[in-house]
Amino acid sequence: MSVARDLRVLLRLPDFRRLLVVRLLSQLSDGVFQVALAAYVVFSPEQQASPGAVASAMAVLLLPYSLFGPFTGVLLDRWRRRQVLLYCNLLRAVLCCGTAALILLHVPAWLFYLSALSVTGVNRFVLAGLSAALPRVVDPDRLVTANSLTPTAGTLAATVGGGAAFLVHLFLPSGAGADAATVLLGGGLYLCAGLSALTLGRALLGPDLTDDGPRLGAALASTARGLADGLAYLRQRPAARQALSAMTAMRFCYGALTVTLLMLCRHAWSDSSDEDSGLALLGLAVGISAAGFFTAAVITPWASSRFGVAGWITGCSAASAVLLPPLALTFTPAPMMLAAFALGVTTQGAKIATDTVVQTRIEDGYRGRVFSLYDVAFNVAFVGAAAVAALILPPDGRSSTLIIALSLIYGAVAVAVLRVERLTPDTGLST
């Protein structure tokens, strides 16, 4: 059954259509807000953008996922999910209005970051609520298909939202007004997302509330203990542990290179006073990297089958180590755009392979906890990379030392994965 046919079948389900609209509007808004945040922090003429500012922005975008993610399910099992989708999106609309006002008032950076952090922190409840609600609107036979299609549709919506934010900046005069207008656009879309949740029945999305569950404090403590148990279990699974460690290291490198690219777009490749040219270059880089991600999704199943999962992870990290210096050390647009594509392929290819390792090497009873730890490590590595890059990078983003160090890390990952496969041939990664 083709993807288009699967989607047509699902779209015949009215409640699925309504929930999908909520997801698309929510993630469309996310794309707008993320680009608005990057534009204000990195490309606004009023801001003296620095690697430290970029690191702060990444922390605002990603740390809520890491810190709150494992615990959101506890609360979502106690609140009506339809109400979560409604009130969280309405709250984000209000917070966006406040954030836009802070931009226009030129407040201290910490106050702006606090407001932006509030918007992104609420997002974790929305995404988790959408996933938890899906089985309530799709029958079990179609659930796997729905689980594969809806996140992809949401990602595409976020990309479209980012493109809309770029267009706002291209058509409005550079400055705080354009940044505030982009944030307000995100707020308007959050409002639409919240109101669209009203098309769903109040109790339709669950949960079926009872008084038999544990108290909130006990449930949160149980979640923390579950994560600790997952970590202890992972220590006994060398193949999965090594794959997760490899992916975390590669994510660290990708994060540091992202900061480098941002600073190059802002200072080295465009006039610092010209917000639009820097944003256009960033948009091009994001699009090229996304093409690399898509290419990885196409070729990874074949490559994993041909070379084994460990062989593919090794190949991705080794290719990154070899390609990075000649492409990135030029610090010029064309080779760096090629690097964005190549590293998009290798990073996403390794991630898909790592997901496969976790799914096949971890028992079902521990899989959810290990994936939660994986999510935390994945995002913390990215934020940590931004912090390290902030300490090393000059304002224009040109640092040969950082590029060479990252290439060495990629090489070390390739050697480590190859070594663990040889040491554990019976329980290795090559499945």
N, C-alpha and C positions, 0 to 999 in steps of 0.2 A: 504494500500500500504506500503510495507516494505521500510526501509531506503535505502537498496541497490537498490531497483527498482526505488525509487525517484531519486537517484543519477544518475542512468543510463539514465533516461528520461532527466534530466538536461544536462548531458554530451553530449547529441545529439545536443545541441545548440552550434554552434561554437564560438560565441562571449562570451557566458558564460564560456566555457572551457578556452578561452584566459584570461578572467578576473580572473578566479580561479587560473590559473598559476601565475599571478602577485601576488595574495594574498598569495599563498603557498610559493613562493620564498621570499616575503617580510617578512612573519612571521617566516619562517625558519631562515632568517637572524637575526630577533629580538631575537630568542632563543639563537643563537650563541653569539650575543653581550651581552645579559644579563648575561650569564654564564661567559663570558670573563671579564665583569666588576666585578662580584662577586669573580672570581679567583684572579684578580689583587688586589682588595681592601682587601679581607679577607684572602686569602690563599697564596699569594705570599710571599716567604721567605724574599724578600727585604722590605716588608711592616710590620710594627708593628701594626697588626690589632687590633682594639679596637671597643667597641660598638659604639663610636662616628663615626668611619669610616664607620661602617655598616649603621648607620642612614643617613650619608651623601649619601651613595650609593643608599639607598632606596628613598631619596628625589630626586636624579637625575633621577631614573627610573619612579617615580610616579607623582611628582608634575607637570610636563608638561601636563599630562592628566587632572589634576584638574584645572590648571590655564588657559590653552588654549582651553580645550575641548568645552565649551559652545560657543566659538566664531569662531571655525574653519568653521562652516557651513556658516557663513556670507561670508567668503573668497571663499569657495568652490562653492558658487553660482555665483561667479564673474570670476572664472578661469576655463579653460578647464580641466576637470577632468583627461583626458588622459595625459595632460601635467603635471598635479600635480603628477601623479603616476610616470611619467618618470623622471622629474627633481628632485623630492624629493628623490627618490631612488638613483639617480646619486649623488646628494649632500651628502647623507649619506655615499656612497662609498668613496667619497673624505674625508669626516670628519673622517671616520674610519682609513684611511691612516694616517691622522694627529694624531689621538689618539694613534695609534700603535707607531708612531715616538716619541710621548711624553713619552710613557712607556719605550722605549729604552733609552731615554735621561735622565730618572729619574728626571723629572721636579717637581716643588712643587705641592702638592696635589690639590690646588685650580685650577691650570691650567688644570690638568687632568680632574677634575670634570666639568670644563667649557666646555671642548671639548666633554666629554661624554653626558652632558646635551644637547648640540646642536644636537647630534645624536638622542636622545630619544624625544626631542622636535619636530623634524620634523616628527616623527613617527605618531603623532596625525593626521596630515594632510593626511597621507597615509591611515590609517585605516578608517577615516571618508570618504575619497574619495572613497574607495572601497565600503563602505556601500551605499553611495549616488549614485554610478554608477550602482548598481545591477538592479534597475528597468529598466534600459536602455537595458539590455541584456536578461531579463527574462520576459515572458508575465505575466499579473496579476494573472492568475490562478495558476501559479507555484511559485509566489513570496514568499508566506509563507514558502513553503518547502525550497526554496533557502536561505531564511533568517535564517532558523534553521540549515541547513547543512553547509553553508560556514564558519560561525564563528567556528563551531566545527572542521572543517577541518583545519582552520588556527591555532587553539589551538594545534591540534595534530602536525602540522608542526613546531610550536614553540618548542614543547617538543622534537621532533626529532632534531631540531637545537641545543637545549641544550645538548642532548646526543652526538651530533657530537663534540661539544666544549669540553665535558668531555673526549672524545677519543683523541682529539688533545693533551690535557694535560697529558694523560696517556702514550702517545707514544713519547712525546718530553721531554727532560730534564727540570726539574723544573727551573723556573726563569723568568726574563723579556722576554727572547726570546719566550718562550711558550705562555706567555700572549699576546705579540705582534702578534704572528702567529695566535692566535685565533681571535683577533680583525680583522686582515687582511682577515681571512676566512669569517667573517661576511661582510666585505667590498666587497669582491668578489661576495658574494651572493646578496648583495644590487645592485651591478652593473648588475647582471643577471636579477634581478627583474625589474630594470629600462628599460633595453633593451627589456624585454618581453612585456612591455607596448606598444612598437612600433608595435606589431602585431594587435593592435586595431586601428580603424579609429580615426583620430584626433578629429572629432566632435561627434563620436558615443556615448560617455559617457556623453555628455552634459557638462554644462547646455546650453540651448538655450539662448544665450546672447542677451540682449536688453538694451537700454538706458533708460528704463522706471523705473528702480528700484531706491530706495533711495541711496543717497551718502553713501560712506563707513562709515564715522563718524556717520551718522544718523543710519545706520544699526547696528553698534556696540553698540551705545547707546540704541537702541531699544532692543537688546539682553539682555543688563544689566537690563533694566526695566522689561523685561519678567521674568528674574530670580527672581527679587524682588517680582513681582506679584505671582510667583509660591510659594515663601516662605510665603507670606501672606495667600494664599489659603491653604497651608499645615497647618497653625496654626488653621484653622477651621475644620480640619479633624483629630480628635484625634486618630482614629485607625491607619491610615496611618502614622501619625507623630510618634506614639509610636513604630510601626514596624520599621520605619527608624532609630529611636533613638536606639532601641534594636540592630539592625544590625550594626550600627556604633560602639556601645560599644563592640560587639563581634568581630568586625574587629580590634578594638584597641587591644583587648587581643591577637588575633591571630598574629598581628604585633609584639607585645612585645615577644611572644613566638618564633616567627621566628628569631628574633635577638638572643635570648637565645640559640636556636639550632645552629645557625651559629657559635657563640662563643664556644660552646661545641665541635662542629666538628673541629674547628680550634685549640683550646688550650687544652681541657680536654681529648678528645678521640684520639688524634693523636699527633705525634711529630710535634712541631711548625715548624721545618725545613723541614718536609715532606709534600709537597704540595699535592701530589697525594692521600695520604691516607685520608686527610681531605676532599678533593673534592669527593672522592668515597663515604664517609659517607654522605655528603650533597646530592649527587645524589640519594643515597638510600632513604634518608628522603623525598626528593621531589617526588620520585616515589611512596612511600607509602602514602604520603599525597594526591597525585593525585588519587590513588586508593580509598581513602576516599571520594574525590569529586565525583568520578564516582558512588560509592555506594549510596551517597546521592541523585544523580540524579535518581537512580533506585527506591529507597524506599520512597522518599518524596511524590510523588503523592498518594501512598497508605496511608502513615502516615498522611498526611494532610486531606485525606478523613475520616480516622478513628478517629483522635483526633481533627480535626479542625485546621485551620491555626495557630491560637493563641496557641492551645494546643501543636502543633508541635514545634513552636518557643520556647515555655516555656520548653518543654521537651529537646530540643537541648541545651539550655542555662543551664538548671538544670543538665543535664548529664555532661556537660563540667565542671561545678562547682564541681561535685562529683568525677569525674575521674581524674581531673588534679592533685590534691595533691599526691595521692598514686603513680601515674605514673611518674610525673615530679620531685618530691622531691628526687627521687633516683639519678638523674643526671647521669644515666648510659644508655648506648645505647639502649638495648632491650626495657625497659619500655618507653623510650622517643620516640622510633620508633612507639610503640603502641599508644602513645599519639598523634603522628603526624597523624596516621590513624583516631583515634577517633575524634580528633578535625577537621580533614578534613571533616568527615561526618557531624558533628554538625554545623560547620561554613557554609558549602555549603548548608546543609539542611535548615538552617535558612534564608540564602540568597534567595534560590528558593521560600521559603514561603513569604518572604518580597516582592519579585518581584510580586508575585501573589496579595498581598494586594494592592500594588500600581496600578496594572493593573485593579483591580476590584473596588477600592474605590476612585480612582481619575478620574474625568471627562476627556473625550478625549481631550478637548481643553486645559487642563493643564498638561496632562500626560507627554508630552515631556519635559516641564520645570521642573517638579518634578523629572523626571529621571535624568536630568542634575544635579540638586542639590544632588540627591542620589549619582551620580558618584563622585562629588566633595567631599562629606562627606566620602564616602567609602575610597577614596585614602588618603585624609588628615588624617583620623583616623589612617591609617596604618603608615604613615610617623610620625605622632605625637607619636604613640606608640614606634617607633624606637628611637625617641628623648628622651622619658621618660626612656626607657630601658637603653639608653646610660648613663643617670645620675645615675642609680641604680646599674646596673650590674658591677661586677668585671671583669677583663679581661678574666677569664676562663669561665664565663657565669653561675656560680653557685650562685644563689641568692634565698634563701628560702623566703625572704621577698617579692620579686616580684611574685613568684609563688602563695603564699597565697593571696596577694592582687588581682591578676587576678582571682583566684577562687572566691573571694568575689564579684568581679564585675560580673562574670557570674551568681552567685546566685542572686544578686540584679536585674539583667536583667530579670531573671525568675519570680521573685516576681512582678516586675513592669508590665510585660506583662500580667500576670494573673490578676493583680489588675485592669488594664484598661479594660480588657475584662468584668470583673464583673461590673464595673462602667458604661459601655456603652454597655449593652446587645443588643440593637437594631442596633447599628452601629459598633459593635466590629469587631474582626478579624476572628471570627469563621465562615468562609464561605467556 
